[in-house]
Amino acid sequence: MNFNLTRTDLATKSTSQLAALFQQASTAIAANQTPAASAHTLIVMIAQELGRRGPAP
């Protein structure tokens, strides 16, 4: 699995899309389907994007 996303790409995604990406990255790490560094980087980027958005209303 290849995760080539930028911060700008993540900013255009909905919260549910970010959650799905987080799940895919986590699953890929657990199944050793992708380089762990790539998936970990994506997970950190998702967390940062969610943090910028603040708490859900």
C-alpha positions in Angstrom: 0.0 0.0 0.0 1.4 3.4 -1.0 0.6 6.5 1.1 1.7 9.5 -1.0 -0.4 12.3 0.6 0.6 15.8 1.5 -0.8 18.1 4.2 -2.8 19.8 1.6 -4.3 16.5 0.4 -5.4 15.7 4.0 -6.8 19.2 4.5 -9.3 18.6 1.7 -10.6 15.3 3.2 -13.5 15.0 5.6 -13.1 13.8 9.1 -14.6 10.4 8.2 -12.2 10.1 5.2 -9.3 10.9 7.6 -10.5 8.2 10.0 -10.7 5.7 7.1 -7.1 6.6 6.0 -6.0 6.2 9.6 -7.6 2.7 9.7 -5.9 1.7 6.4 -2.5 2.9 7.6 -2.9 1.1 10.9 -4.0 -2.1 9.2 -1.1 -1.9 6.7 1.4 -1.6 9.6 -0.1 -4.5 11.4 -0.1 -6.7 8.3 3.4 -5.5 7.2 2.0 -4.5 3.8 3.8 -1.1 3.7 7.0 0.4 5.0 6.2 1.3 8.6 7.8 4.7 8.3 5.5 5.7 5.5 2.4 4.6 7.4 3.6 6.1 10.7 4.2 9.4 8.9 0.7 9.4 7.5 -0.8 8.7 10.9 1.1 11.6 12.4 -0.1 13.9 9.6 -3.7 12.8 10.1 -3.4 13.5 13.9 -2.0 17.0 13.1 -4.8 17.8 10.7 -7.4 16.7 13.1 -5.7 18.8 15.8 -5.8 21.9 13.6 -9.6 21.3 13.1 -10.2 21.3 16.8 -13.0 19.5 18.6 -16.1 18.3 16.8 -19.1 20.5 17.3 
